[in-house]
């Protein structure tokens, strides 16, 4: 089977990314998830998913993590909290058939500006998004990255207030 450069609809791509993130970090054993987290935290891309594009071949995707703008010390629990918030935001956007806000960089990355915003115990906010980059025929990278939380200050405050209101309504 040949490995062609392919173009996937963003909604299908994000749905596959969310499904695989859920499988690797919430469906697998905690130990397996921690091993993958430790690898990507060290900067080692980890095998993540295969996209079957039919006659055009398969695209093998690796997962990587950029923590350069994370504020504080990132551990596995904080990573999973950020990941869960981003996944919920993406799922809600997909279910509502809302715009996915893709942003293309000069390096060839497509970043989906659908942030997962987490308020840490110390009051600090952190913001995670996902990006996709096809490195060549048959190979791509899904990159999770933290963004400058100051760029999302208003959205972060609104997210915190909404979460507090939901918690009060449920109790």
Phi, psi and omega per residue, in radians:
X1 nan 2.352 -3.128
X2 -1.402 2.787 3.118
X3 -2.017 1.713 -3.109
X4 -1.691 2.768 2.970
X5 -1.347 2.256 -3.045
X6 -2.157 2.815 3.093
X7 -2.091 1.998 3.122
X8 -1.791 2.506 3.043
X9 -1.055 2.363 -3.087
X10 -0.951 -0.631 -3.130
X11 -1.133 -0.741 3.110
X12 -1.164 -0.706 3.127
X13 -1.088 -0.857 -3.133
X14 -1.123 -0.657 3.101
X15 -1.079 -0.727 3.118
X16 -1.177 -0.699 3.119
X17 -1.088 -0.814 -3.133
X18 -1.093 -0.765 3.138
X19 -1.045 -0.745 -3.120
X20 -1.305 -0.630 3.043
X21 -1.073 -0.757 3.114
X22 -1.058 -0.777 -3.141
X23 -1.081 -0.851 -3.043
X24 -1.280 -0.603 -3.011
X25 -1.914 -0.245 -3.139
X26 -2.213 -0.406 -3.112
X27 -1.636 -0.575 3.122
X28 -1.323 3.047 3.066
X29 -1.152 2.684 3.124
X30 -1.013 -0.647 -3.134
X31 -1.118 -0.789 3.119
X32 -1.096 -0.734 3.131
X33 -1.109 -0.717 3.125
X34 -1.130 -0.671 3.127
X35 -1.090 -0.782 3.115
X36 -1.119 -0.749 3.115
X37 -1.031 -0.821 -3.131
X38 -1.053 -0.689 3.137
X39 -1.112 -0.869 -3.093
X40 -1.253 -0.498 3.076
X41 -1.114 -0.618 3.113
X42 -1.345 -0.093 -3.130
X43 1.616 0.207 3.130
X44 -1.647 1.966 3.077
X45 -1.024 2.460 -3.085
X46 -2.045 2.416 3.066
X47 -0.950 2.333 -2.969
X48 -2.189 -0.957 -3.111
X49 -2.799 2.836 3.072
X50 -2.115 2.278 3.098
X51 -1.834 2.061 3.103
X52 -1.518 1.982 -3.117
X53 -1.751 0.308 3.115
X54 1.375 -2.262 -3.066
X55 -1.176 -0.404 -3.107
X56 -1.376 -0.149 3.091
X57 1.905 -3.044 -3.113
X58 -1.818 2.648 3.014
X59 -2.056 2.099 3.114
X60 -1.628 2.206 -3.081
X61 -1.944 2.394 3.011
X62 -1.806 2.799 3.089
X63 -1.992 2.344 3.073
X64 -2.340 2.925 -3.069
X65 -2.402 2.293 3.077
X66 -2.007 1.946 -3.104
X67 -1.872 0.225 -3.025
X68 -1.056 -0.471 3.137
X69 -1.860 0.156 3.071
X70 -1.216 2.353 3.133
X71 -1.770 2.078 -3.116
X72 1.908 -2.897 3.130
X73 -1.833 2.079 -3.094
X74 -1.484 2.227 3.014
X75 -2.152 3.125 -3.062
X76 -1.060 -0.776 -3.127
X77 -1.115 -0.749 3.117
X78 -1.146 -0.670 3.088
X79 -1.062 -0.850 -3.125
X80 -1.113 -0.633 3.086
X81 -1.097 -0.802 3.124
X82 -1.108 -0.765 3.138
X83 -1.074 -0.783 3.140
X84 -1.080 -0.734 3.138
X85 -1.131 -0.715 3.110
X86 -1.143 -0.745 -3.140
X87 -1.087 -0.719 3.106
X88 -1.092 -0.768 -3.137
X89 -1.085 -0.725 3.139
X90 -1.193 -0.777 3.119
X91 -1.026 -0.753 3.129
X92 -1.098 -0.714 3.136
X93 -1.138 -0.745 3.128
X94 -1.145 -0.772 -3.121
X95 -1.145 -0.600 3.140
X96 -1.456 -0.056 -3.085
X97 0.955 0.661 -3.122
X98 -1.527 2.834 3.115
X99 -1.007 2.520 -3.088
X100 -1.673 -0.061 3.080
X101 0.890 0.881 3.104
X102 -1.242 2.438 3.097
X103 -2.204 2.179 -3.110
X104 -1.724 2.379 3.115
X105 -1.749 2.903 3.098
X106 -1.153 -0.403 -3.138
X107 -1.420 -0.087 3.108
X108 1.724 0.063 3.093
X109 -1.384 2.536 2.943
X110 -1.977 1.949 3.128
X111 -1.714 2.342 3.089
X112 -1.704 1.953 -3.068
X113 -1.416 1.146 3.078
X114 -2.194 1.540 -2.976
X115 -1.393 2.566 2.904
X116 -1.743 2.009 -3.051
X117 -1.915 2.203 -3.115
X118 -2.169 2.325 3.019
X119 -1.723 2.051 -3.124
X120 -1.288 2.925 -3.128
X121 -1.021 -0.538 -3.127
X122 -1.471 0.080 3.125
X123 1.612 -0.148 3.141
X124 -1.307 2.409 3.067
X125 -1.694 2.563 2.971
X126 -2.335 2.594 -3.002
X127 -2.256 2.162 3.116
X128 -2.029 2.424 3.011
X129 -2.337 3.018 3.113
X130 -2.105 2.578 3.041
X131 -2.359 2.853 -3.113
X132 -2.343 2.414 3.102
X133 -2.504 2.162 3.046
X134 -1.508 2.044 -3.059
X135 -1.404 -0.387 -3.110
X136 2.963 -3.106 3.140
X137 -1.002 2.118 3.053
X138 1.438 0.021 -3.110
X139 -2.411 2.304 -3.139
X140 -2.499 2.869 3.090
X141 -2.216 2.317 2.937
X142 -1.749 2.121 -3.094
X143 -2.018 2.217 2.998
X144 -1.646 2.314 -3.119
X145 -2.482 2.575 3.061
X146 -1.634 2.401 3.125
X147 -1.837 2.891 3.111
X148 -1.077 1.980 -3.076
X149 -1.121 -0.409 3.119
X150 -1.148 -0.450 3.101
X151 -1.244 -0.285 -3.087
X152 -2.084 0.390 -3.020
X153 -0.975 -0.841 -3.117
X154 -1.143 -0.761 3.127
X155 -1.138 -0.647 3.134
X156 -1.132 -0.749 3.137
X157 -1.130 -0.748 3.112
X158 -1.094 -0.733 3.120
X159 -1.087 -0.715 3.138
X160 -1.148 -0.734 3.132
X161 -1.161 -0.710 3.121
X162 -1.119 -0.751 3.119
X163 -1.105 -0.696 3.116
X164 -1.149 -0.733 3.127
X165 -1.113 -0.712 3.110
X166 -1.123 -0.719 -3.127
X167 -1.120 -0.714 3.127
X168 -1.171 -0.705 -3.126
X169 -1.149 -0.570 -3.121
X170 -1.410 -0.282 -3.093
X171 -1.621 nan nan
